Amino acid sequence: MDYRLQWQGQTFWLSGERVLYWEETQTLIASDLHLGKTGHFRKHGIAVPQEVLKQDLLRLFALLQHFRPQRLLVVGDFFHSHANKELDWFSRWRADLHWLHILLVRGNHDVLSPAWYQQNNIEVAQHLQEQGLHFWHEPDASLQAPTICGHIHPGIRISGGGRQSLRLPCFYFAPQLCILPAFGVFTGTHPLQPKKADLVFAIADKKIVPLT
């Protein structure tokens, strides 16, 4: 079930499928999809199933059907590397959703040519400012304005009895910063150490788990 959160005077819905829905602007926000990453690994001799990309695209399609957004905003690392055969699948997926406005805030892995983005009807920006919020790929401590970003692949470690622990992807909210979990399933997590004023929402079995 989605989790409703008020942050910076705006309404957001946190999904267990690792996306954020911004109600006021009808925008679905995701980060770090890293589409084409499995093809990049196979190209270098590492056997990774092709089904990873297909499953991520199916998840994204289901989320578009669920939230019915007017726009998809990706805050970086939409794609993983230079064009490969896997991205032909994305192009076909994109053609079926030609009505959807896609805006990419460029990440460090978004190195495809401007012509490729144009052919696939993807608007690209280095930074976005809207409704008092800033959107970047990488968090920047010097920013003095509310910011939504990705890049970190945030995770939280939950400890249990018998020295057992579990690391889960999470949404991380500080007073001026929101870090989104990586959408792509073929990604790791980086453990964060929350401060008292921070809010953390772990994702367990596609459910949102608020943590204190």
GROMACS elastic network, one bead per residue, 0.5 to 0.9 nm:
[ bonds ]
;  ai    aj funct       b0    kb
    1    14     6  0.88572   500
    1    15     6  0.71386   500
    1    16     6  0.72322   500
    1   206     6  0.83927   500
    1   207     6  0.63433   500
    1   208     6  0.73146   500
    2    13     6  0.59899   500
    2    14     6  0.54779   500
    2    16     6  0.67860   500
    2   207     6  0.77796   500
    2   208     6  0.71069   500
    3    12     6  0.81658   500
    3    13     6  0.53524   500
    3    15     6  0.66496   500
    3    16     6  0.86032   500
    3   207     6  0.89760   500
    3   208     6  0.66598   500
    3   209     6  0.89507   500
    4    11     6  0.71032   500
    4    12     6  0.58617   500
    4    14     6  0.63981   500
    5    10     6  0.82948   500
    5    11     6  0.59305   500
    5    12     6  0.52309   500
    5    13     6  0.61850   500
    5    14     6  0.74483   500
    6     9     6  0.62402   500
    6    10     6  0.55890   500
    6    12     6  0.62590   500
    6    13     6  0.88156   500
    7    10     6  0.54010   500
    7    11     6  0.65400   500
    7    12     6  0.73002   500
    7   173     6  0.86715   500
    7   175     6  0.86383   500
    8    11     6  0.84295   500
    8   132     6  0.84864   500
    8   133     6  0.81956   500
    8   146     6  0.73861   500
    8   175     6  0.84876   500
    8   176     6  0.82746   500
   10    22     6  0.75798   500
   10    23     6  0.76931   500
   10    24     6  0.68989   500
   10   131     6  0.87413   500
   11    21     6  0.83819   500
   11    22     6  0.61475   500
   11    23     6  0.55878   500
   11    24     6  0.66829   500
   12    20     6  0.64402   500
   12    21     6  0.54689   500
   12    23     6  0.59418   500
   12    24     6  0.84266   500
   13    19     6  0.84080   500
   13    20     6  0.56597   500
   13    22     6  0.66513   500
   13    23     6  0.74257   500
   14    17     6  0.85326   500
   14    18     6  0.74457   500
   14    19     6  0.63737   500
   14    21     6  0.66471   500
   14   171     6  0.80629   500
   14   201     6  0.85968   500
   14   208     6  0.73276   500
   15    18     6  0.55854   500
   15    19     6  0.54373   500
   15    20     6  0.62052   500
   15    21     6  0.78286   500
   15    63     6  0.89665   500
   15   203     6  0.86063   500
   15   206     6  0.77948   500
   15   207     6  0.75272   500
   15   208     6  0.68987   500
   16    19     6  0.73978   500
   16   202     6  0.87504   500
   16   203     6  0.57747   500
   16   204     6  0.76044   500
   16   205     6  0.77306   500
   16   208     6  0.54428   500
   17    59     6  0.75853   500
   17    60     6  0.86613   500
   17    63     6  0.80068   500
   17   183     6  0.73797   500
   17   203     6  0.82307   500
   17   206     6  0.58338   500
   17   207     6  0.81062   500
   18    30     6  0.72695   500
   18    31     6  0.85925   500
   18   169     6  0.84076   500
   18   170     6  0.80491   500
   18   171     6  0.80400   500
   18   180     6  0.75281   500
   18   181     6  0.58781   500
   18   182     6  0.68531   500
   18   183     6  0.53743   500
   18   184     6  0.87307   500
   18   203     6  0.77334   500
   18   206     6  0.81790   500
   19    28     6  0.69876   500
   19    29     6  0.58115   500
   19    31     6  0.77464   500
   19    63     6  0.84478   500
   19   180     6  0.74710   500
   19   181     6  0.76584   500
   19   182     6  0.86371   500
   19   183     6  0.69288   500
   20    27     6  0.83363   500
   20    28     6  0.59391   500
   20    29     6  0.50161   500
   20    30     6  0.65073   500
   20   180     6  0.78898   500
   21    25     6  0.89337   500
   21    26     6  0.71501   500
   21    27     6  0.58004   500
   21    29     6  0.59915   500
   21    30     6  0.88104   500
   21    67     6  0.73665   500
   21    69     6  0.80528   500
   22    25     6  0.59253   500
   22    26     6  0.57283   500
   22    27     6  0.50959   500
   22    28     6  0.62854   500
   22    29     6  0.73026   500
   22    69     6  0.88521   500
   23    26     6  0.50046   500
   23    27     6  0.68247   500
   23    28     6  0.86828   500
   23    69     6  0.87745   500
   24    27     6  0.79770   500
   25    28     6  0.89810   500
   25    69     6  0.84882   500
   25    70     6  0.79850   500
   25    71     6  0.84306   500
   26    67     6  0.83189   500
   26    68     6  0.78429   500
   26    70     6  0.55203   500
   26    71     6  0.67508   500
   26    72     6  0.89679   500
   27    67     6  0.88091   500
   27    68     6  0.88257   500
   27    69     6  0.52799   500
   27    70     6  0.60593   500
   27    72     6  0.58243   500
   27    73     6  0.66964   500
   28    63     6  0.84432   500
   28    64     6  0.77483   500
   28    67     6  0.76011   500
   28    68     6  0.85910   500
   28    69     6  0.59716   500
   28    70     6  0.80782   500
   28    71     6  0.63154   500
   28    73     6  0.60774   500
   28    74     6  0.83544   500
   29    71     6  0.85647   500
   29    72     6  0.60725   500
   29    74     6  0.57736   500
   29    75     6  0.73389   500
   29   180     6  0.87530   500
   30    33     6  0.75558   500
   30    72     6  0.77586   500
   30    73     6  0.64239   500
   30    75     6  0.63779   500
   30    76     6  0.84197   500
   30    78     6  0.86455   500
   30   150     6  0.83031   500
   30   180     6  0.72025   500
   30   181     6  0.81522   500
   30   182     6  0.77227   500
   30   183     6  0.64699   500
   31    34     6  0.86447   500
   31    73     6  0.83938   500
   31    74     6  0.52780   500
   31    76     6  0.56875   500
   31    77     6  0.66604   500
   31    78     6  0.68400   500
   31   137     6  0.80002   500
   31   149     6  0.75469   500
   31   150     6  0.54850   500
   31   151     6  0.74555   500
   31   153     6  0.87716   500
   31   180     6  0.64044   500
   31   181     6  0.69521   500
   31   182     6  0.56024   500
   31   183     6  0.59278   500
   31   184     6  0.83818   500
   32    35     6  0.84676   500
   32    74     6  0.77969   500
   32    75     6  0.74364   500
   32    76     6  0.59483   500
   32    78     6  0.56706   500
   32    79     6  0.78405   500
   32    80     6  0.85811   500
   32   107     6  0.84084   500
   32   137     6  0.88970   500
   32   150     6  0.67043   500
   32   151     6  0.65623   500
   32   153     6  0.76653   500
   32   180     6  0.86683   500
   32   181     6  0.77965   500
   32   183     6  0.56766   500
   32   184     6  0.63229   500
   32   187     6  0.84923   500
   33    56     6  0.78763   500
   33    74     6  0.84092   500
   33    76     6  0.82776   500
   33    77     6  0.62183   500
   33    79     6  0.65679   500
   33    80     6  0.79890   500
   33   182     6  0.64299   500
   33   185     6  0.80672   500
   33   186     6  0.87557   500
   33   187     6  0.86688   500
   34    37     6  0.56624   500
   34    38     6  0.87693   500
   34    76     6  0.89448   500
   34    77     6  0.55357   500
   34    78     6  0.52803   500
   34    81     6  0.81187   500
   34   109     6  0.78216   500
   34   110     6  0.87720   500
   34   182     6  0.86677   500
   34   183     6  0.82290   500
   34   184     6  0.61255   500
   34   186     6  0.81411   500
   34   187     6  0.81874   500
   35    38     6  0.77530   500
   35    39     6  0.87102   500
   35    53     6  0.63588   500
   35    56     6  0.81567   500
   35    57     6  0.87445   500
   35    77     6  0.82137   500
   35    78     6  0.62243   500
   35    80     6  0.57014   500
   35    81     6  0.84198   500
   35    86     6  0.79259   500
   35    87     6  0.72827   500
   35    90     6  0.81504   500
   35   184     6  0.74781   500
   36    39     6  0.52147   500
   36    40     6  0.62182   500
   36    41     6  0.87983   500
   36    53     6  0.69216   500
   36    79     6  0.61492   500
   36    80     6  0.57134   500
   36    81     6  0.69275   500
   36    82     6  0.84221   500
   36    83     6  0.77087   500
   36    84     6  0.68518   500
   36    85     6  0.80988   500
   36    86     6  0.54834   500
   36    87     6  0.59242   500
   36    90     6  0.88439   500
   37    41     6  0.63049   500
   37    42     6  0.87155   500
   37    53     6  0.82285   500
   37    79     6  0.74499   500
   37    80     6  0.51712   500
   37    81     6  0.69659   500
   37    86     6  0.86658   500
   37   186     6  0.79264   500
   38    41     6  0.50942   500
   38    42     6  0.62285   500
   38    43     6  0.85685   500
   38    46     6  0.87051   500
   38    47     6  0.83969   500
   38    48     6  0.57506   500
   38    49     6  0.71640   500
   38    50     6  0.66650   500
   38    52     6  0.71706   500
   38    53     6  0.72434   500
   38    80     6  0.89326   500
   38    86     6  0.81705   500
   38   186     6  0.77893   500
   39    42     6  0.50636   500
   39    43     6  0.60637   500
   39    44     6  0.87155   500
   39    48     6  0.77318   500
   39    49     6  0.87711   500
   39    50     6  0.72295   500
   39    53     6  0.87240   500
   39    84     6  0.66271   500
   39    85     6  0.71586   500
   39    86     6  0.59592   500
   39    87     6  0.86499   500
   40    43     6  0.51275   500
   40    44     6  0.66203   500
   40    46     6  0.87875   500
   40    80     6  0.78871   500
   40    81     6  0.70478   500
   40    82     6  0.82837   500
   40    83     6  0.89130   500
   40    84     6  0.72303   500
   40    86     6  0.88196   500
   41    44     6  0.52048   500
   41    45     6  0.65545   500
   41    46     6  0.52388   500
   41    47     6  0.71420   500
   41    48     6  0.68606   500
   42    47     6  0.53458   500
   42    48     6  0.61394   500
   42    49     6  0.86046   500
   42    50     6  0.89830   500
   43    46     6  0.73278   500
   43    47     6  0.88635   500
   43    84     6  0.87431   500
   44    47     6  0.88278   500
   48    51     6  0.86853   500
   48    52     6  0.81278   500
   49    52     6  0.61775   500
   49    53     6  0.86375   500
   50    53     6  0.61692   500
   50    54     6  0.71479   500
   50    86     6  0.79859   500
   51    54     6  0.50493   500
   51    55     6  0.60093   500
   51    56     6  0.85990   500
   52    55     6  0.52802   500
   52    56     6  0.63453   500
   52    57     6  0.88086   500
   52   184     6  0.85280   500
   52   185     6  0.73534   500
   52   186     6  0.71503   500
   53    56     6  0.51675   500
   53    57     6  0.62734   500
   53    58     6  0.86147   500
   53    86     6  0.74652   500
   53    89     6  0.86026   500
   53    90     6  0.86794   500
   53   184     6  0.83832   500
   53   185     6  0.88956   500
   53   186     6  0.88524   500
   54    57     6  0.51953   500
   54    58     6  0.61427   500
   54    59     6  0.86186   500
   54    89     6  0.80662   500
   54    90     6  0.87947   500
   55    58     6  0.50108   500
   55    59     6  0.61147   500
   55    60     6  0.85863   500
   55   185     6  0.87894   500
   56    59     6  0.50651   500
   56    60     6  0.61851   500
   56    61     6  0.86188   500
   56   183     6  0.79702   500
   56   184     6  0.64074   500
   56   185     6  0.72203   500
   57    60     6  0.50338   500
   57    61     6  0.61156   500
   57    62     6  0.86040   500
   57    90     6  0.76358   500
   57    93     6  0.77023   500
   58    61     6  0.50746   500
   58    62     6  0.61978   500
   58    63     6  0.86757   500
   59    62     6  0.51391   500
   59    63     6  0.62858   500
   59    64     6  0.87549   500
   60    63     6  0.51084   500
   60    64     6  0.63066   500
   60    65     6  0.87127   500
   61    64     6  0.51147   500
   61    65     6  0.63324   500
   61    66     6  0.86621   500
   61    93     6  0.88734   500
   62    65     6  0.50478   500
   62    66     6  0.61311   500
   62    67     6  0.87628   500
   63    67     6  0.60500   500
   63    68     6  0.78851   500
   64    67     6  0.54845   500
   64    68     6  0.52699   500
   64    69     6  0.64255   500
   64    72     6  0.85064   500
   65    68     6  0.53776   500
   65    69     6  0.83610   500
   66    69     6  0.86659   500
   68    71     6  0.88648   500
   69    72     6  0.70910   500
   69   100     6  0.83573   500
   70    99     6  0.89235   500
   70   100     6  0.66300   500
   70   101     6  0.67757   500
   71   100     6  0.60504   500
   71   102     6  0.58846   500
   71   103     6  0.75189   500
   72   100     6  0.72189   500
   72   101     6  0.62272   500
   72   103     6  0.62686   500
   72   104     6  0.83748   500
   73   101     6  0.84401   500
   73   102     6  0.60262   500
   73   104     6  0.59558   500
   73   105     6  0.76067   500
   74    77     6  0.78187   500
   74    78     6  0.64114   500
   74   102     6  0.77429   500
   74   103     6  0.63354   500
   74   105     6  0.61472   500
   74   106     6  0.82847   500
   74   137     6  0.87899   500
   75    78     6  0.77258   500
   75   103     6  0.85404   500
   75   104     6  0.61470   500
   75   106     6  0.68540   500
   75   107     6  0.71435   500
   75   127     6  0.88471   500
   75   135     6  0.66576   500
   75   136     6  0.61443   500
   75   137     6  0.51151   500
   75   138     6  0.86754   500
   75   148     6  0.79244   500
   75   149     6  0.59478   500
   75   150     6  0.62433   500
   75   151     6  0.84635   500
   75   180     6  0.88553   500
   76    79     6  0.82857   500
   76   104     6  0.64628   500
   76   105     6  0.52729   500
   76   108     6  0.73281   500
   76   109     6  0.77629   500
   76   110     6  0.71354   500
   76   136     6  0.75106   500
   76   138     6  0.81497   500
   76   149     6  0.79516   500
   76   150     6  0.68201   500
   76   151     6  0.71811   500
   77    80     6  0.61875   500
   77   104     6  0.86332   500
   77   105     6  0.85112   500
   77   106     6  0.68224   500
   77   108     6  0.65241   500
   77   109     6  0.51632   500
   77   110     6  0.54381   500
   77   137     6  0.78058   500
   77   150     6  0.85932   500
   77   151     6  0.75998   500
   78   104     6  0.73056   500
   78   105     6  0.88421   500
   78   106     6  0.80144   500
   78   107     6  0.75870   500
   78   109     6  0.78158   500
   78   110     6  0.65693   500
   79    82     6  0.82377   500
   79    83     6  0.88406   500
   79    87     6  0.85444   500
   79   107     6  0.87942   500
   79   109     6  0.64686   500
   79   110     6  0.55675   500
   79   111     6  0.79887   500
   79   112     6  0.80327   500
   80    83     6  0.89173   500
   80   108     6  0.88325   500
   80   109     6  0.51054   500
   80   110     6  0.63811   500
   80   111     6  0.79442   500
   81    84     6  0.82676   500
   81   109     6  0.58902   500
   81   110     6  0.66480   500
   81   111     6  0.61469   500
   81   112     6  0.70310   500
   82   109     6  0.87837   500
   82   110     6  0.82284   500
   82   111     6  0.62152   500
   82   112     6  0.54453   500
   82   113     6  0.83033   500
   83    86     6  0.80089   500
   83    87     6  0.62750   500
   83    88     6  0.84582   500
   83   111     6  0.89240   500
   83   112     6  0.65662   500
   83   113     6  0.87834   500
   83   116     6  0.86414   500
   84    87     6  0.56716   500
   84    88     6  0.73816   500
   85    88     6  0.53935   500
   85    89     6  0.74696   500
   86    89     6  0.54958   500
   86    90     6  0.70313   500
   87    91     6  0.62843   500
   87    92     6  0.87348   500
   88    91     6  0.50051   500
   88    92     6  0.64329   500
   88    93     6  0.86646   500
   89    92     6  0.52026   500
   89    93     6  0.62078   500
   89    94     6  0.85600   500
   90    94     6  0.59644   500
   90    95     6  0.85358   500
   90   120     6  0.89573   500
   91    95     6  0.61577   500
   91    96     6  0.87968   500
   91   119     6  0.88155   500
   91   120     6  0.63511   500
   92    95     6  0.50890   500
   92    96     6  0.65633   500
   92    97     6  0.89342   500
   93    96     6  0.53914   500
   93    97     6  0.66919   500
   93    98     6  0.89578   500
   94    97     6  0.50672   500
   94    98     6  0.60733   500
   94   100     6  0.85592   500
   94   120     6  0.67600   500
   94   121     6  0.82561   500
   95    98     6  0.51061   500
   95    99     6  0.88091   500
   95   120     6  0.76399   500
   96    99     6  0.83625   500
   97   100     6  0.57418   500
   98   101     6  0.79667   500
   98   120     6  0.87481   500
   98   121     6  0.77834   500
  101   121     6  0.79988   500
  101   122     6  0.74918   500
  101   123     6  0.80587   500
  102   121     6  0.73816   500
  102   122     6  0.52658   500
  102   123     6  0.62224   500
  102   124     6  0.86600   500
  103   122     6  0.59228   500
  103   124     6  0.58987   500
  103   125     6  0.75172   500
  104   107     6  0.84524   500
  104   122     6  0.68961   500
  104   123     6  0.60521   500
  104   125     6  0.62068   500
  104   126     6  0.82692   500
  105   123     6  0.85955   500
  105   124     6  0.59734   500
  105   126     6  0.52938   500
  105   127     6  0.57863   500
  105   128     6  0.70334   500
  105   135     6  0.72690   500
  105   136     6  0.64174   500
  105   137     6  0.65481   500
  106   109     6  0.80802   500
  106   110     6  0.59067   500
  106   111     6  0.86327   500
  106   124     6  0.64633   500
  106   125     6  0.60627   500
  106   126     6  0.53642   500
  106   127     6  0.77156   500
  106   136     6  0.79752   500
  106   137     6  0.67087   500
  107   110     6  0.53023   500
  107   111     6  0.83921   500
  107   126     6  0.81353   500
  107   136     6  0.81908   500
  107   137     6  0.53344   500
  107   138     6  0.76091   500
  107   150     6  0.88824   500
  107   151     6  0.77465   500
  108   111     6  0.74078   500
  108   137     6  0.80061   500
  108   138     6  0.87459   500
  108   151     6  0.86077   500
  109   112     6  0.86341   500
  110   113     6  0.89339   500
  111   114     6  0.88140   500
  112   115     6  0.82486   500
  112   116     6  0.64668   500
  112   117     6  0.72578   500
  113   116     6  0.52948   500
  113   117     6  0.67720   500
  113   118     6  0.88129   500
  114   117     6  0.52915   500
  114   118     6  0.61974   500
  114   119     6  0.86486   500
  114   124     6  0.85065   500
  115   118     6  0.50044   500
  115   119     6  0.60452   500
  115   120     6  0.86180   500
  116   119     6  0.51023   500
  116   120     6  0.63059   500
  116   121     6  0.86399   500
  116   122     6  0.87161   500
  117   120     6  0.51765   500
  117   121     6  0.61323   500
  117   122     6  0.51256   500
  117   123     6  0.71503   500
  117   124     6  0.75805   500
  118   122     6  0.59219   500
  118   123     6  0.73334   500
  118   124     6  0.89057   500
  119   122     6  0.78127   500
  125   128     6  0.69274   500
  126   135     6  0.89237   500
  126   136     6  0.72910   500
  126   137     6  0.84524   500
  127   134     6  0.73537   500
  127   135     6  0.58289   500
  127   136     6  0.54114   500
  127   137     6  0.81326   500
  128   133     6  0.81853   500
  128   134     6  0.57550   500
  128   135     6  0.50091   500
  128   136     6  0.69991   500
  129   132     6  0.66877   500
  129   133     6  0.56217   500
  129   135     6  0.62721   500
  130   133     6  0.52784   500
  130   134     6  0.65389   500
  130   135     6  0.82817   500
  131   134     6  0.84869   500
  132   145     6  0.78345   500
  132   146     6  0.72898   500
  133   145     6  0.70729   500
  133   146     6  0.53125   500
  133   147     6  0.57370   500
  133   148     6  0.73228   500
  134   145     6  0.69742   500
  134   146     6  0.61428   500
  134   148     6  0.62588   500
  134   149     6  0.84999   500
  135   146     6  0.87351   500
  135   147     6  0.56466   500
  135   149     6  0.58883   500
  136   139     6  0.69687   500
  136   140     6  0.85657   500
  136   147     6  0.71781   500
  136   148     6  0.65637   500
  136   149     6  0.51322   500
  136   150     6  0.76459   500
  137   148     6  0.81163   500
  137   150     6  0.52890   500
  137   151     6  0.59313   500
  138   149     6  0.58621   500
  138   150     6  0.59857   500
  138   151     6  0.54081   500
  138   152     6  0.74945   500
  138   179     6  0.89708   500
  139   143     6  0.85014   500
  139   147     6  0.77748   500
  139   148     6  0.79960   500
  139   149     6  0.59737   500
  139   150     6  0.72264   500
  139   151     6  0.76635   500
  139   152     6  0.81222   500
  139   177     6  0.78460   500
  139   178     6  0.87808   500
  139   179     6  0.76776   500
  140   143     6  0.57606   500
  140   147     6  0.87501   500
  141   144     6  0.79132   500
  143   146     6  0.80160   500
  143   147     6  0.79037   500
  143   176     6  0.88051   500
  144   147     6  0.86792   500
  144   176     6  0.76065   500
  145   176     6  0.63662   500
  145   177     6  0.82951   500
  146   175     6  0.77728   500
  146   177     6  0.56524   500
  146   178     6  0.79625   500
  147   176     6  0.62655   500
  147   178     6  0.62079   500
  147   179     6  0.84381   500
  148   176     6  0.87254   500
  148   177     6  0.60027   500
  148   179     6  0.60113   500
  148   180     6  0.74750   500
  149   152     6  0.86175   500
  149   177     6  0.78057   500
  149   178     6  0.63153   500
  149   179     6  0.50904   500
  149   180     6  0.62658   500
  150   153     6  0.66673   500
  150   154     6  0.82922   500
  150   178     6  0.82662   500
  150   179     6  0.52320   500
  150   180     6  0.50551   500
  150   181     6  0.68287   500
  150   182     6  0.71623   500
  151   154     6  0.83648   500
  151   179     6  0.80777   500
  151   180     6  0.81649   500
  151   181     6  0.84966   500
  151   182     6  0.76526   500
  152   155     6  0.87416   500
  152   179     6  0.74293   500
  152   180     6  0.81677   500
  152   181     6  0.78349   500
  152   182     6  0.80210   500
  152   189     6  0.76167   500
  152   190     6  0.63680   500
  153   169     6  0.73242   500
  153   170     6  0.82590   500
  153   179     6  0.80764   500
  153   180     6  0.71708   500
  153   181     6  0.51291   500
  153   183     6  0.87504   500
  153   187     6  0.77683   500
  153   188     6  0.68594   500
  153   190     6  0.56846   500
  153   191     6  0.84861   500
  154   168     6  0.85545   500
  154   169     6  0.59172   500
  154   170     6  0.58069   500
  154   171     6  0.70609   500
  154   172     6  0.71511   500
  154   179     6  0.70852   500
  154   180     6  0.71314   500
  154   181     6  0.55674   500
  154   182     6  0.75478   500
  154   188     6  0.88519   500
  154   189     6  0.54879   500
  154   190     6  0.50163   500
  154   191     6  0.59847   500
  154   192     6  0.63541   500
  155   167     6  0.62786   500
  155   168     6  0.52761   500
  155   170     6  0.52122   500
  155   171     6  0.80918   500
  155   172     6  0.86064   500
  155   181     6  0.76198   500
  155   188     6  0.86510   500
  155   189     6  0.50528   500
  155   190     6  0.52400   500
  155   192     6  0.61602   500
  155   202     6  0.77162   500
  156   166     6  0.81830   500
  156   167     6  0.54978   500
  156   168     6  0.54264   500
  156   169     6  0.63948   500
  156   170     6  0.64610   500
  156   189     6  0.83752   500
  156   190     6  0.79180   500
  156   191     6  0.52135   500
  156   192     6  0.60253   500
  156   193     6  0.77452   500
  156   194     6  0.87921   500
  156   200     6  0.81333   500
  156   201     6  0.88914   500
  156   202     6  0.69378   500
  157   165     6  0.65297   500
  157   166     6  0.55280   500
  157   168     6  0.64236   500
  157   169     6  0.89745   500
  157   191     6  0.66543   500
  157   192     6  0.82826   500
  158   164     6  0.85571   500
  158   165     6  0.54326   500
  158   166     6  0.51967   500
  158   167     6  0.62273   500
  158   168     6  0.76950   500
  159   163     6  0.70524   500
  159   164     6  0.58336   500
  159   166     6  0.64289   500
  159   167     6  0.87509   500
  160   163     6  0.63845   500
  160   164     6  0.51223   500
  160   165     6  0.57432   500
  160   166     6  0.82409   500
  161   164     6  0.58243   500
  161   165     6  0.82867   500
  162   165     6  0.88854   500
  167   189     6  0.78967   500
  167   191     6  0.76126   500
  168   189     6  0.76242   500
  168   191     6  0.87026   500
  168   202     6  0.61503   500
  168   203     6  0.61958   500
  168   204     6  0.67273   500
  169   181     6  0.60249   500
  169   182     6  0.77941   500
  169   188     6  0.85643   500
  169   189     6  0.62415   500
  169   190     6  0.84209   500
  169   191     6  0.86339   500
  169   201     6  0.86447   500
  169   202     6  0.59807   500
  169   203     6  0.56676   500
  169   204     6  0.79623   500
  170   179     6  0.86313   500
  170   180     6  0.73438   500
  170   181     6  0.55547   500
  170   182     6  0.88171   500
  170   189     6  0.88884   500
  170   200     6  0.66230   500
  170   201     6  0.53631   500
  170   203     6  0.55384   500
  170   204     6  0.89065   500
  170   208     6  0.85067   500
  170   209     6  0.88626   500
  171   178     6  0.73728   500
  171   179     6  0.61241   500
  171   180     6  0.52291   500
  171   181     6  0.56697   500
  171   199     6  0.81838   500
  171   200     6  0.58194   500
  171   201     6  0.50972   500
  171   202     6  0.64905   500
  171   203     6  0.79702   500
  172   177     6  0.79491   500
  172   178     6  0.56276   500
  172   179     6  0.51245   500
  172   180     6  0.66937   500
  172   181     6  0.80875   500
  172   192     6  0.85883   500
  172   194     6  0.81832   500
  172   198     6  0.73520   500
  172   199     6  0.60550   500
  172   201     6  0.66244   500
  172   202     6  0.86339   500
  173   176     6  0.77421   500
  173   177     6  0.57663   500
  173   179     6  0.65420   500
  173   180     6  0.88027   500
  173   197     6  0.88737   500
  173   198     6  0.56188   500
  173   200     6  0.62551   500
  173   201     6  0.84640   500
  174   178     6  0.62382   500
  174   179     6  0.85481   500
  174   194     6  0.83055   500
  174   195     6  0.81242   500
  174   197     6  0.67165   500
  174   199     6  0.63808   500
  174   200     6  0.86962   500
  175   178     6  0.82655   500
  175   197     6  0.69964   500
  175   198     6  0.67187   500
  175   199     6  0.86530   500
  180   183     6  0.84506   500
  181   189     6  0.82459   500
  182   185     6  0.76519   500
  182   187     6  0.69748   500
  182   188     6  0.82388   500
  182   189     6  0.79607   500
  183   186     6  0.88441   500
  183   187     6  0.83004   500
  184   187     6  0.60080   500
  185   188     6  0.81816   500
  194   197     6  0.80509   500
  194   198     6  0.58196   500
  194   199     6  0.75997   500
  194   200     6  0.74917   500
  195   198     6  0.53484   500
  195   199     6  0.84780   500
  196   199     6  0.82869   500
  196   212     6  0.84443   500
  198   212     6  0.84929   500
  199   210     6  0.78141   500
  199   211     6  0.71772   500
  199   212     6  0.69897   500
  200   209     6  0.84486   500
  200   210     6  0.61919   500
  200   211     6  0.54974   500
  200   212     6  0.70658   500
  201   208     6  0.61009   500
  201   209     6  0.53530   500
  201   211     6  0.58226   500
  201   212     6  0.88687   500
  202   207     6  0.80920   500
  202   208     6  0.58532   500
  202   210     6  0.63255   500
  202   211     6  0.69775   500
  203   206     6  0.58178   500
  203   207     6  0.54736   500
  203   209     6  0.60858   500
  203   210     6  0.88615   500
  204   207     6  0.52182   500
  204   208     6  0.66132   500
  204   209     6  0.69448   500
  205   208     6  0.85424   500
